[in-house]
Amino acid sequence: MKMELNEFIIYVLPLRKKLLELARRLTEDDDDAEDVVQEVLLKLWSRRVELEQCQSIEAFAMTTTRNACIDLMRTRHKPDAPLSDVSDADGQTPESLLEAKDEVRRVADIIASLPPLQQVIMRMKDIEGYETEEIAQLTGCNAEAIRSNLSRARKRVRDIYLNTLRRKEE
C-alpha cells in the first residue's frame, strides 16, 4: 500500500523546516539548501511506499537530506575544466545547462507562489502525471473544480513567466 497525498502532507511536509535547517547548515547557502530540500521532498514522494515501512520518517528524511547535501558538495569540489571545453552527451554546454536550470527554478518559484490547492493540483497533474479523476479523489474536489483550478494555475504561471522574461529583456 502506498502513502497517499494526504498522509504525505501530514507526515512529511511538516519536516520541511527541519530539513531546510539541516541543509542550510551543511551547504552554507540558502539557495542550495532550498534546492536540496525540494529534491529530497520529490525523492520522498517518489519513494513513499518505502516511507510507510520506516520506523522513523523523520530520520529517513534527515538522512536523505544529509546525503543530498554531501552529493552536492562532492560535485562542487571536482577539478574545474574551462566551461568552453565541457559539454554533456547531448552537446549542451554548462552555460546552457545553467540557463535551463535557472528557467526550471524560475517556474518552480512561480508555482510555489500559487495558492496551495493550485500548487498541489498543478504538481500532481503536470509533474507527477495523475489523471484529473485521481486528483479529485485525493483532494476531495470534483473534476470540474480540478480542471478550473488547473487552468487558472497554468494561466497564472504563464503570465508571470512571460512578464519575468519581458522585464529581463528590458
N, CA and C atoms as an extended XYZ file, in Angstrom:
510
Properties=species:S:1:pos:R:3:atomname:S:1:resname:S:1:resid:I:1 pbc="F F F"
N         0.848       -1.186        0.000 N   MET     1
C         0.000        0.000        0.000 CA  MET     1
C         0.884        1.237        0.000 C   MET     1
N         0.527        2.186       -0.842 N   LYS     2
C         1.389        3.350       -0.956 CA  LYS     2
C         0.759        4.550       -0.274 C   LYS     2
N         1.623        5.371        0.305 N   MET     3
C         1.208        6.569        1.026 CA  MET     3
C         0.486        7.513        0.059 C   MET     3
N        -0.652        7.992        0.458 N   GLU     4
C        -1.411        8.926       -0.363 CA  GLU     4
C        -1.000       10.362       -0.052 C   GLU     4
N        -1.476       11.286       -0.856 N   LEU     5
C        -1.106       12.689       -0.731 CA  LEU     5
C        -1.421       13.247        0.654 C   LEU     5
N        -2.612       12.946        1.171 N   ASN     6
C        -2.992       13.482        2.480 CA  ASN     6
C        -2.030       13.021        3.577 C   ASN     6
N        -1.640       11.750        3.524 N   GLU     7
C        -0.697       11.223        4.520 CA  GLU     7
C         0.672       11.882        4.357 C   GLU     7
N         1.065       12.077        3.089 N   PHE     8
C         2.352       12.728        2.813 CA  PHE     8
C         2.350       14.144        3.388 C   PHE     8
N         1.254       14.855        3.190 N   ILE     9
C         1.128       16.217        3.709 CA  ILE     9
C         1.193       16.218        5.239 C   ILE     9
N         0.579       15.235        5.863 N   ILE    10
C         0.538       15.165        7.329 CA  ILE    10
C         1.884       14.754        7.915 C   ILE    10
N         2.527       13.747        7.325 N   TYR    11
C         3.726       13.172        7.939 CA  TYR    11
C         5.055       13.715        7.420 C   TYR    11
N         5.091       14.145        6.170 N   VAL    12
C         6.370       14.528        5.576 CA  VAL    12
C         6.530       16.044        5.460 C   VAL    12
N         5.549       16.739        4.925 N   LEU    13
C         5.701       18.179        4.708 CA  LEU    13
C         6.019       18.975        5.970 C   LEU    13
N         5.511       18.596        7.145 N   PRO    14
C         5.904       19.340        8.351 CA  PRO    14
C         7.405       19.244        8.666 C   PRO    14
N         8.093       18.280        8.079 N   LEU    15
C         9.531       18.133        8.299 CA  LEU    15
C        10.350       19.110        7.463 C   LEU    15
N         9.709       19.809        6.540 N   ARG    16
C        10.415       20.682        5.600 CA  ARG    16
C        11.314       21.696        6.308 C   ARG    16
N        10.808       22.322        7.349 N   LYS    17
C        11.586       23.340        8.061 CA  LYS    17
C        12.862       22.737        8.657 C   LYS    17
N        12.724       21.575        9.271 N   LYS    18
C        13.871       20.891        9.866 CA  LYS    18
C        14.888       20.484        8.793 C   LYS    18
N        14.373       19.988        7.671 N   LEU    19
C        15.245       19.581        6.563 CA  LEU    19
C        15.983       20.792        6.004 C   LEU    19
N        15.278       21.907        5.909 N   LEU    20
C        15.889       23.132        5.390 CA  LEU    20
C        16.980       23.641        6.326 C   LEU    20
N        16.740       23.565        7.624 N   GLU    21
C        17.757       23.981        8.601 CA  GLU    21
C        19.010       23.122        8.469 C   GLU    21
N        18.826       21.819        8.346 N   LEU    22
C        19.964       20.911        8.177 CA  LEU    22
C        20.711       21.227        6.883 C   LEU    22
N        19.978       21.396        5.808 N   ALA    23
C        20.607       21.675        4.516 CA  ALA    23
C        21.353       23.008        4.545 C   ALA    23
N        20.798       24.003        5.220 N   ARG    24
C        21.489       25.300        5.323 CA  ARG    24
C        22.794       25.156        6.095 C   ARG    24
N        22.763       24.386        7.180 N   ARG    25
C        23.986       24.176        7.964 CA  ARG    25
C        25.056       23.472        7.138 C   ARG    25
N        24.643       22.485        6.363 N   LEU    26
C        25.616       21.691        5.614 CA  LEU    26
C        26.119       22.386        4.354 C   LEU    26
N        25.236       23.087        3.646 N   THR    27
C        25.649       23.720        2.383 CA  THR    27
C        26.156       25.141        2.583 C   THR    27
N        25.741       25.757        3.687 N   GLU    28
C        26.085       27.149        3.972 CA  GLU    28
C        25.607       28.103        2.881 C   GLU    28
N        24.507       27.745        2.231 N   ASP    29
C        23.942       28.577        1.167 CA  ASP    29
C        22.433       28.366        1.119 C   ASP    29
N        21.684       29.458        1.220 N   ASP    30
C        20.222       29.350        1.252 CA  ASP    30
C        19.643       28.755       -0.029 C   ASP    30
N        20.160       29.185       -1.183 N   ASP    31
C        19.633       28.684       -2.459 CA  ASP    31
C        19.915       27.194       -2.629 C   ASP    31
N        21.142       26.792       -2.311 N   ASP    32
C        21.484       25.371       -2.407 CA  ASP    32
C        20.642       24.549       -1.440 C   ASP    32
N        20.451       25.067       -0.250 N   ALA    33
C        19.646       24.356        0.749 CA  ALA    33
C        18.218       24.172        0.249 C   ALA    33
N        17.663       25.221       -0.312 N   GLU    34
C        16.301       25.142       -0.851 CA  GLU    34
C        16.228       24.114       -1.974 C   GLU    34
N        17.212       24.119       -2.861 N   ASP    35
C        17.251       23.142       -3.955 CA  ASP    35
C        17.324       21.720       -3.415 C   ASP    35
N        18.175       21.517       -2.424 N   VAL    36
C        18.348       20.185       -1.840 CA  VAL    36
C        17.032       19.715       -1.225 C   VAL    36
N        16.375       20.575       -0.474 N   VAL    37
C        15.135       20.171        0.201 CA  VAL    37
C        14.041       19.865       -0.821 C   VAL    37
N        13.949       20.667       -1.879 N   GLN    38
C        12.957       20.373       -2.921 CA  GLN    38
C        13.242       19.019       -3.562 C   GLN    38
N        14.512       18.755       -3.828 N   GLU    39
C        14.905       17.478       -4.405 CA  GLU    39
C        14.565       16.325       -3.450 C   GLU    39
N        14.837       16.530       -2.174 N   VAL    40
C        14.563       15.491       -1.174 CA  VAL    40
C        13.059       15.232       -1.068 C   VAL    40
N        12.261       16.281       -1.044 N   LEU    41
C        10.810       16.090       -0.950 CA  LEU    41
C        10.273       15.334       -2.163 C   LEU    41
N        10.788       15.654       -3.340 N   LEU    42
C        10.375       14.914       -4.537 CA  LEU    42
C        10.811       13.451       -4.438 C   LEU    42
N        12.015       13.227       -3.938 N   LYS    43
C        12.523       11.868       -3.776 CA  LYS    43
C        11.667       11.109       -2.755 C   LYS    43
N        11.305       11.772       -1.664 N   LEU    44
C        10.470       11.125       -0.646 CA  LEU    44
C         9.101       10.778       -1.208 C   LEU    44
N         8.551       11.682       -2.025 N   TRP    45
C         7.248       11.412       -2.636 CA  TRP    45
C         7.353       10.197       -3.553 C   TRP    45
N         8.431       10.131       -4.341 N   SER    46
C         8.560        9.008       -5.267 CA  SER    46
C         8.857        7.695       -4.524 C   SER    46
N         9.356        7.782       -3.301 N   ARG    47
C         9.678        6.583       -2.507 CA  ARG    47
C         8.690        6.406       -1.358 C   ARG    47
N         7.477        6.893       -1.531 N   ARG    48
C         6.504        6.884       -0.439 CA  ARG    48
C         6.104        5.477       -0.001 C   ARG    48
N         6.283        4.481       -0.863 N   VAL    49
C         5.995        3.098       -0.459 CA  VAL    49
C         6.971        2.693        0.642 C   VAL    49
N         8.235        3.064        0.465 N   GLU    50
C         9.247        2.743        1.472 CA  GLU    50
C         9.008        3.516        2.769 C   GLU    50
N         8.480        4.725        2.666 N   LEU    51
C         8.254        5.547        3.862 CA  LEU    51
C         7.310        4.874        4.843 C   LEU    51
N         6.315        4.192        4.313 N   GLU    52
C         5.355        3.534        5.202 CA  GLU    52
C         6.007        2.425        6.024 C   GLU    52
N         7.127        1.903        5.539 N   GLN    53
C         7.803        0.819        6.237 CA  GLN    53
C         8.880        1.331        7.183 C   GLN    53
N         9.168        2.631        7.145 N   CYS    54
C        10.196        3.227        8.012 CA  CYS    54
C         9.688        3.336        9.441 C   CYS    54
N        10.584        3.076       10.376 N   GLN    55
C        10.227        3.279       11.774 CA  GLN    55
C        10.155        4.764       12.076 C   GLN    55
N        11.027        5.545       11.422 N   SER    56
C        11.033        6.989       11.628 CA  SER    56
C        11.176        7.697       10.289 C   SER    56
N        10.080        8.268        9.820 N   ILE    57
C        10.098        9.022        8.570 CA  ILE    57
C        11.047       10.203        8.712 C   ILE    57
N        11.062       10.828        9.878 N   GLU    58
C        11.937       11.975       10.104 CA  GLU    58
C        13.407       11.584        9.953 C   GLU    58
N        13.804       10.480       10.548 N   ALA    59
C        15.203       10.030       10.449 CA  ALA    59
C        15.561        9.724        8.995 C   ALA    59
N        14.651        9.081        8.286 N   PHE    60
C        14.883        8.762        6.871 CA  PHE    60
C        15.028       10.050        6.061 C   PHE    60
N        14.152       11.022        6.323 N   ALA    61
C        14.195       12.299        5.593 CA  ALA    61
C        15.476       13.068        5.911 C   ALA    61
N        15.876       13.064        7.171 N   MET    62
C        17.105       13.775        7.562 CA  MET    62
C        18.329       13.113        6.910 C   MET    62
N        18.374       11.804        6.899 N   THR    63
C        19.491       11.095        6.279 CA  THR    63
C        19.529       11.357        4.780 C   THR    63
N        18.375       11.346        4.148 N   THR    64
C        18.291       11.629        2.715 CA  THR    64
C        18.779       13.047        2.427 C   THR    64
N        18.405       13.989        3.282 N   THR    65
C        18.848       15.380        3.112 CA  THR    65
C        20.356       15.492        3.286 C   THR    65
N        20.868       14.857        4.319 N   ARG    66
C        22.324       14.891        4.556 CA  ARG    66
C        23.063       14.316        3.348 C   ARG    66
N        22.606       13.195        2.836 N   ASN    67
C        23.254       12.568        1.688 CA  ASN    67
C        23.174       13.449        0.443 C   ASN    67
N        22.046       14.113        0.250 N   ALA    68
C        21.902       15.010       -0.900 CA  ALA    68
C        22.858       16.197       -0.781 C   ALA    68
N        23.042       16.702        0.423 N   CYS    69
C        23.996       17.804        0.643 CA  CYS    69
C        25.427       17.351        0.363 C   CYS    69
N        25.749       16.154        0.805 N   ILE    70
C        27.086       15.613        0.561 CA  ILE    70
C        27.310       15.434       -0.940 C   ILE    70
N        26.304       14.916       -1.637 N   ASP    71
C        26.415       14.768       -3.092 CA  ASP    71
C        26.639       16.116       -3.770 C   ASP    71
N        25.927       17.130       -3.309 N   LEU    72
C        26.081       18.475       -3.869 CA  LEU    72
C        27.506       18.987       -3.639 C   LEU    72
N        28.008       18.809       -2.439 N   MET    73
C        29.359       19.283       -2.129 CA  MET    73
C        30.411       18.517       -2.937 C   MET    73
N        30.198       17.242       -3.153 N   ARG    74
C        31.132       16.449       -3.967 CA  ARG    74
C        31.201       16.982       -5.390 C   ARG    74
N        30.054       17.295       -5.955 N   THR    75
C        30.048       17.794       -7.330 CA  THR    75
C        30.698       19.166       -7.420 C   THR    75
N        30.638       19.915       -6.353 N   ARG    76
C        31.239       21.252       -6.341 CA  ARG    76
C        32.756       21.202       -6.221 C   ARG    76
N        33.302       20.127       -5.696 N   HIS    77
C        34.738       20.067       -5.445 CA  HIS    77
C        35.514       19.304       -6.516 C   HIS    77
N        34.881       19.047       -7.625 N   LYS    78
C        35.599       18.410       -8.719 CA  LYS    78
C        36.493       19.456       -9.375 C   LYS    78
N        37.641       19.031       -9.909 N   PRO    79
C        38.510       19.991      -10.585 CA  PRO    79
C        37.748       20.672      -11.712 C   PRO    79
N        37.926       21.962      -11.807 N   ASP    80
C        37.187       22.737      -12.795 CA  ASP    80
C        37.921       22.763      -14.130 C   ASP    80
N        37.222       22.318      -15.150 N   ALA    81
C        37.723       22.477      -16.509 CA  ALA    81
C        37.135       23.774      -17.042 C   ALA    81
N        37.796       24.405      -18.014 N   PRO    82
C        37.204       25.615      -18.583 CA  PRO    82
C        35.822       25.297      -19.145 C   PRO    82
N        34.861       26.173      -18.883 N   LEU    83
C        33.494       25.923      -19.323 CA  LEU    83
C        33.409       25.729      -20.824 C   LEU    83
N        34.249       26.381      -21.579 N   SER    84
C        34.194       26.262      -23.035 CA  SER    84
C        34.596       24.871      -23.511 C   SER    84
N        35.343       24.113      -22.662 N   ASP    85
C        35.813       22.782      -23.047 CA  ASP    85
C        34.858       21.677      -22.632 C   ASP    85
N        33.824       22.000      -21.891 N   VAL    86
C        32.960       20.986      -21.314 CA  VAL    86
C        31.612       20.975      -22.016 C   VAL    86
N        31.104       19.770      -22.288 N   SER    87
C        29.735       19.629      -22.779 CA  SER    87
C        29.243       18.260      -22.347 C   SER    87
N        27.923       18.096      -22.307 N   ASP    88
C        27.389       16.798      -21.898 CA  ASP    88
C        27.156       15.926      -23.128 C   ASP    88
N        26.534       14.785      -22.920 N   ALA    89
C        26.330       13.826      -24.010 CA  ALA    89
C        25.494       14.400      -25.147 C   ALA    89
N        24.607       15.334      -24.845 N   ASP    90
C        23.769       15.945      -25.871 CA  ASP    90
C        24.451       17.131      -26.526 C   ASP    90
N        25.681       17.436      -26.115 N   GLY    91
C        26.396       18.567      -26.686 CA  GLY    91
C        26.042       19.888      -26.035 C   GLY    91
N        25.300       19.855      -24.938 N   GLN    92
C        24.955       21.093      -24.253 CA  GLN    92
C        26.134       21.564      -23.419 C   GLN    92
N        26.342       22.861      -23.438 N   THR    93
C        27.423       23.433      -22.645 CA  THR    93
C        26.938       23.689      -21.226 C   THR    93
N        27.861       23.850      -20.291 N   PRO    94
C        27.446       24.169      -18.923 CA  PRO    94
C        26.623       25.458      -18.855 C   PRO    94
N        26.954       26.426      -19.720 N   GLU    95
C        26.179       27.670      -19.710 CA  GLU    95
C        24.713       27.412      -20.056 C   GLU    95
N        24.482       26.586      -21.100 N   SER    96
C        23.097       26.314      -21.488 CA  SER    96
C        22.389       25.477      -20.425 C   SER    96
N        23.139       24.575      -19.777 N   LEU    97
C        22.540       23.786      -18.693 CA  LEU    97
C        22.186       24.670      -17.505 C   LEU    97
N        23.047       25.632      -17.187 N   LEU    98
C        22.750       26.561      -16.094 CA  LEU    98
C        21.545       27.425      -16.428 C   LEU    98
N        21.461       27.871      -17.676 N   GLU    99
C        20.293       28.657      -18.090 CA  GLU    99
C        19.015       27.835      -17.958 C   GLU    99
N        19.080       26.584      -18.366 N   ALA   100
C        17.914       25.706      -18.250 CA  ALA   100
C        17.542       25.503      -16.791 C   ALA   100
N        18.557       25.322      -15.933 N   LYS   101
C        18.290       25.146      -14.500 CA  LYS   101
C        17.650       26.408      -13.924 C   LYS   101
N        18.123       27.578      -14.362 N   ASP   102
C        17.528       28.834      -13.908 CA  ASP   102
C        16.070       28.933      -14.330 C   ASP   102
N        15.774       28.487      -15.548 N   GLU   103
C        14.393       28.524      -16.034 CA  GLU   103
C        13.513       27.596      -15.201 C   GLU   103
N        14.019       26.415      -14.910 N   VAL   104
C        13.263       25.460      -14.090 CA  VAL   104
C        13.029       26.043      -12.702 C   VAL   104
N        14.076       26.652      -12.123 N   ARG   105
C        13.935       27.265      -10.804 CA  ARG   105
C        12.912       28.407      -10.842 C   ARG   105
N        12.956       29.198      -11.907 N   ARG   106
C        12.014       30.311      -12.043 CA  ARG   106
C        10.580       29.787      -12.070 C   ARG   106
N        10.328       28.746      -12.860 N   VAL   107
C         8.981       28.172      -12.941 CA  VAL   107
C         8.591       27.553      -11.596 C   VAL   107
N         9.521       26.873      -10.939 N   ALA   108
C         9.223       26.285       -9.622 CA  ALA   108
C         8.872       27.369       -8.609 C   ALA   108
N         9.580       28.500       -8.663 N   ASP   109
C         9.268       29.616       -7.769 CA  ASP   109
C         7.880       30.186       -8.059 C   ASP   109
N         7.542       30.262       -9.343 N   ILE   110
C         6.217       30.770       -9.717 CA  ILE   110
C         5.141       29.809       -9.203 C   ILE   110
N         5.360       28.515       -9.394 N   ILE   111
C         4.389       27.526       -8.913 CA  ILE   111
C         4.260       27.628       -7.396 C   ILE   111
N         5.371       27.841       -6.710 N   ALA   112
C         5.343       27.966       -5.251 CA  ALA   112
C         4.567       29.194       -4.791 C   ALA   112
N         4.399       30.176       -5.667 N   SER   113
C         3.662       31.387       -5.304 CA  SER   113
C         2.147       31.226       -5.496 C   SER   113
N         1.737       30.137       -6.095 N   LEU   114
C         0.308       29.891       -6.326 CA  LEU   114
C        -0.388       29.557       -5.009 C   LEU   114
N        -1.708       29.711       -4.975 N   PRO   115
C        -2.454       29.251       -3.794 CA  PRO   115
C        -2.201       27.750       -3.592 C   PRO   115
N        -2.213       27.284       -2.346 N   PRO   116
C        -1.845       25.892       -2.048 CA  PRO   116
C        -2.584       24.837       -2.875 C   PRO   116
N        -3.889       24.975       -3.044 N   LEU   117
C        -4.638       23.970       -3.794 CA  LEU   117
C        -4.179       23.934       -5.250 C   LEU   117
N        -3.960       25.111       -5.849 N   GLN   118
C        -3.496       25.163       -7.230 CA  GLN   118
C        -2.094       24.555       -7.356 C   GLN   118
N        -1.247       24.799       -6.362 N   GLN   119
C         0.099       24.195       -6.368 CA  GLN   119
C        -0.005       22.673       -6.406 C   GLN   119
N        -0.795       22.137       -5.496 N   VAL   120
C        -0.927       20.681       -5.385 CA  VAL   120
C        -1.491       20.106       -6.677 C   VAL   120
N        -2.542       20.717       -7.203 N   ILE   121
C        -3.174       20.212       -8.416 CA  ILE   121
C        -2.202       20.266       -9.594 C   ILE   121
N        -1.492       21.373       -9.734 N   MET   122
C        -0.561       21.516      -10.856 CA  MET   122
C         0.581       20.506      -10.750 C   MET   122
N         1.118       20.343       -9.561 N   ARG   123
C         2.208       19.364       -9.385 CA  ARG   123
C         1.722       17.946       -9.687 C   ARG   123
N         0.539       17.619       -9.166 N   MET   124
C         0.030       16.268       -9.366 CA  MET   124
C        -0.255       15.994      -10.847 C   MET   124
N        -0.838       16.949      -11.533 N   LYS   125
C        -1.228       16.749      -12.936 CA  LYS   125
C        -0.023       16.855      -13.871 C   LYS   125
N         0.736       17.952      -13.766 N   ASP   126
C         1.773       18.235      -14.750 CA  ASP   126
C         3.130       17.624      -14.420 C   ASP   126
N         3.401       17.366      -13.161 N   ILE   127
C         4.709       16.837      -12.797 CA  ILE   127
C         4.623       15.341      -12.514 C   ILE   127
N         3.611       14.944      -11.735 N   GLU   128
C         3.508       13.542      -11.337 CA  GLU   128
C         2.637       12.721      -12.274 C   GLU   128
N         1.887       13.373      -13.151 N   GLY   129
C         1.123       12.665      -14.166 CA  GLY   129
C        -0.186       12.042      -13.718 C   GLY   129
N        -0.749       12.514      -12.610 N   TYR   130
C        -2.035       11.996      -12.158 CA  TYR   130
C        -3.140       12.418      -13.131 C   TYR   130
N        -4.159       11.597      -13.224 N   GLU   131
C        -5.339       11.930      -14.017 CA  GLU   131
C        -6.253       12.834      -13.185 C   GLU   131
N        -7.092       13.595      -13.857 N   THR   132
C        -7.991       14.533      -13.187 CA  THR   132
C        -8.858       13.830      -12.142 C   THR   132
N        -9.379       12.670      -12.488 N   GLU   133
C       -10.252       11.946      -11.568 CA  GLU   133
C        -9.488       11.493      -10.312 C   GLU   133
N        -8.232       11.080      -10.494 N   GLU   134
C        -7.419       10.676       -9.349 CA  GLU   134
C        -7.168       11.866       -8.418 C   GLU   134
N        -6.885       13.021       -9.019 N   ILE   135
C        -6.647       14.230       -8.225 CA  ILE   135
C        -7.912       14.598       -7.472 C   ILE   135
N        -9.040       14.478       -8.136 N   ALA   136
C       -10.319       14.793       -7.495 CA  ALA   136
C       -10.541       13.909       -6.274 C   ALA   136
N       -10.250       12.625       -6.401 N   GLN   137
C       -10.414       11.707       -5.269 CA  GLN   137
C        -9.466       12.068       -4.125 C   GLN   137
N        -8.220       12.375       -4.451 N   LEU   138
C        -7.223       12.660       -3.421 CA  LEU   138
C        -7.462       13.995       -2.716 C   LEU   138
N        -7.959       14.982       -3.468 N   THR   139
C        -8.142       16.312       -2.885 CA  THR   139
C        -9.541       16.546       -2.340 C   THR   139
N       -10.492       15.712       -2.747 N   GLY   140
C       -11.863       15.896       -2.292 CA  GLY   140
C       -12.631       16.924       -3.112 C   GLY   140
N       -12.031       17.422       -4.191 N   CYS   141
C       -12.705       18.361       -5.093 CA  CYS   141
C       -13.345       17.568       -6.225 C   CYS   141
N       -14.316       18.189       -6.903 N   ASN   142
C       -14.876       17.499       -8.061 CA  ASN   142
C       -13.993       17.752       -9.285 C   ASN   142
N       -14.162       16.946      -10.321 N   ALA   143
C       -13.295       17.001      -11.504 CA  ALA   143
C       -13.347       18.368      -12.178 C   ALA   143
N       -14.519       18.995      -12.207 N   GLU   144
C       -14.629       20.319      -12.833 CA  GLU   144
C       -13.827       21.365      -12.059 C   GLU   144
N       -13.841       21.285      -10.740 N   ALA   145
C       -13.049       22.210       -9.914 CA  ALA   145
C       -11.560       21.990      -10.155 C   ALA   145
N       -11.173       20.744      -10.341 N   ILE   146
C        -9.765       20.431      -10.629 CA  ILE   146
C        -9.368       21.073      -11.949 C   ILE   146
N       -10.182       20.868      -12.988 N   ARG   147
C        -9.870       21.447      -14.306 CA  ARG   147
C        -9.827       22.966      -14.239 C   ARG   147
N       -10.749       23.562      -13.521 N   SER   148
C       -10.794       25.017      -13.388 CA  SER   148
C        -9.555       25.546      -12.655 C   SER   148
N        -9.213       24.928      -11.536 N   ASN   149
C        -8.023       25.335      -10.779 CA  ASN   149
C        -6.753       25.133      -11.593 C   ASN   149
N        -6.687       24.048      -12.326 N   LEU   150
C        -5.518       23.765      -13.154 CA  LEU   150
C        -5.380       24.805      -14.262 C   LEU   150
N        -6.489       25.146      -14.875 N   SER   151
C        -6.469       26.160      -15.929 CA  SER   151
C        -6.007       27.514      -15.381 C   SER   151
N        -6.553       27.912      -14.237 N   ARG   152
C        -6.138       29.183      -13.620 CA  ARG   152
C        -4.667       29.156      -13.224 C   ARG   152
N        -4.219       28.030      -12.680 N   ALA   153
C        -2.819       27.918      -12.262 CA  ALA   153
C        -1.891       28.018      -13.470 C   ALA   153
N        -2.208       27.301      -14.531 N   ARG   154
C        -1.367       27.347      -15.739 CA  ARG   154
C        -1.331       28.747      -16.335 C   ARG   154
N        -2.485       29.405      -16.375 N   LYS   155
C        -2.541       30.760      -16.927 CA  LYS   155
C        -1.696       31.715      -16.078 C   LYS   155
N        -1.805       31.585      -14.774 N   ARG   156
C        -1.036       32.476      -13.892 CA  ARG   156
C         0.467       32.218      -14.026 C   ARG   156
N         0.863       30.964      -14.090 N   VAL   157
C         2.280       30.637      -14.272 CA  VAL   157
C         2.777       31.210      -15.591 C   VAL   157
N         2.011       31.009      -16.651 N   ARG   158
C         2.398       31.526      -17.968 CA  ARG   158
C         2.522       33.045      -17.946 C   ARG   158
N         1.537       33.735      -17.370 N   ASP   159
C         1.558       35.204      -17.329 CA  ASP   159
C         2.751       35.730      -16.534 C   ASP   159
N         2.975       35.164      -15.369 N   ILE   160
C         4.094       35.617      -14.533 CA  ILE   160
C         5.420       35.328      -15.232 C   ILE   160
N         5.532       34.161      -15.832 N   TYR   161
C         6.766       33.784      -16.529 CA  TYR   161
C         7.045       34.747      -17.686 C   TYR   161
N         6.029       35.018      -18.490 N   LEU   162
C         6.222       35.928      -19.623 CA  LEU   162
C         6.566       37.346      -19.155 C   LEU   162
N         5.927       37.807      -18.085 N   ASN   163
C         6.269       39.129      -17.533 CA  ASN   163
C         7.706       39.161      -17.038 C   ASN   163
N         8.142       38.069      -16.426 N   THR   164
C         9.529       37.979      -15.946 CA  THR   164
C        10.497       38.051      -17.118 C   THR   164
N        10.187       37.343      -18.205 N   LEU   165
C        11.050       37.391      -19.387 CA  LEU   165
C        11.097       38.788      -19.995 C   LEU   165
N         9.937       39.450      -20.047 N   ARG   166
C         9.903       40.816      -20.592 CA  ARG   166
C        10.767       41.760      -19.766 C   ARG   166
N        10.641       41.652      -18.445 N   ARG   167
C        11.452       42.506      -17.573 CA  ARG   167
C        12.938       42.211      -17.730 C   ARG   167
N        13.258       40.949      -17.922 N   LYS   168
C        14.659       40.539      -18.097 CA  LYS   168
C        15.256       41.132      -19.383 C   LYS   168
N        14.441       41.182      -20.438 N   GLU   169
C        14.899       41.709      -21.718 CA  GLU   169
C        15.083       43.223      -21.696 C   GLU   169
N        14.334       43.896      -20.842 N   GLU   170
C        14.386       45.371      -20.811 CA  GLU   170
C        15.619       45.923      -20.182 C   GLU   170
